[in-house]
């Protein structure tokens, strides 16, 4: 009888040990740290964080996808498809260039936004944008003659896409897709991660942020709206995001100062010079990141009133404009629906 009691006692102790071990392992599993990959790609810092997976190979695939699209969309890499299109190095058929499906898709997205803002944002601006250098530190303003000559080649209405055939109405036209490419790429990375079963992640392509779901505990992600001309980590406000994209365009991203004047990279296709409309930045919250990219640039180009009118005409899109006096201007419903929290004193 005593042996039987000892046997039951040992079995109970063993069962309790297994239960405690399972509980510890489960708790560790629940509290496991997210995994992150960070690299300099697409001329910016790319950071992808997975909250519900420890599979490093998924991050590796996502980073490789960035490389794949950079080889398609880069304006400056001589081996990229866009560079070869711009320099007449792709196969032609009846005067039209044959391009890959992703490049055709992105050009169509760009043309849609060019039409939407009637050319205030124009993807055919490359002849002008290539005259400006906001990265080398040379601080050189193009001559009036150079800009005048380049302007003649800028008109989105002279670009057409039929399937995978791209046609330019004028010889010497070239495309600049940098204003929407990161959004397109972020959307493709999101599709890749979701195909791998990821339900909680953040994709950050240098300010183009896409949130897949929310945090593992069910709470939303918190994304900051950057303070213009401050460190990237310094924000003016935080918003709560679940399953959406946040994209900002601003004068602080690439600029130089010369003779007391600031020149930034958001150029007016009509005169070839940076926009001067009293805006510092536009931030767009949308379901698709490519829409956030296209709208943030388009709305900046249109200015506060026309830009706000455009945003409020599109369902499920929100925006905040920051003007030169530091004031934040919100689209209807922004503050209520996105749970805005200021992180600095507002006047």
Secondary structure, DSSP 4 states (H G I P E B T S, - for coil): -HHHHHHHHHHHHHHHHHHHHHHHHHHHHHTPPPEEEEEEETTEEEEEEESS---HHHHHHHHHHHHHHHHHH-SS-TTSHHHHHHTT-S-EETTEEE--HHHHHHHHHHHHHHHHTTTSS-TTTHHHHTT--SSSS---PPPHHHHHHHHTT--GGGEEEETTEEEESSTT-----HHHHHHHHHHHHHHHHHHTT--SEEEEETTEEEEES--TTSPPEEEEEEPTTS-TT-EEEEEEESS-EEEEEETTSSEEEETTEEEES-B-TTTSSB--SSEEEEEEEESSHHHHHHHHHHHHHH-HHHHHHHHHTSTT-EEEEEETTS-EEE-TTHHHHTT-EESS---
